Amino acid sequence: MKLKEAEILFNADALQEPIITKQEGGWVVTLAGSHKLTPTLETSQGHVRLFKKVDAAVGVLFEVGFSGVRVVK
């Protein structure tokens, strides 16, 4: 899902706690919930968005409106 879709779903209370997972080369955000979209955060081109630093991923999620995240190494 794209960031704008995540913002809309967050405002509709359709997302659960986000999970940030360590992947090769960076960090990936998963946004599960009551939706039928791809649960991973994507770039505008539809590729999985890979964050180089975990604090960048957390910052984006806080901008969306989340007050907490779960990080899995």
Steps between C-alpha positions, in 0.01 A plus 500: 500500500610851433547760775184694409295178520652431842396846621142445381479155659650631825236773518231236439639284788567218252864436598658306784831579668768538230791256496848600382708200395872477423560384143815474294605857428261678732164504679150420367168623645198268516155645560251222570134567563151477355590583141571311180810694396857372505601530866855625433569868449588565133667766289296694246619250235352206696827356635550414866624812677834424664617737773876517561453595866234387744451854630396612149230230492379598848490867398278425200262298717480777759418745217211273399373522858612182674606544861690172523669240281647155542854433373607145415865433430 
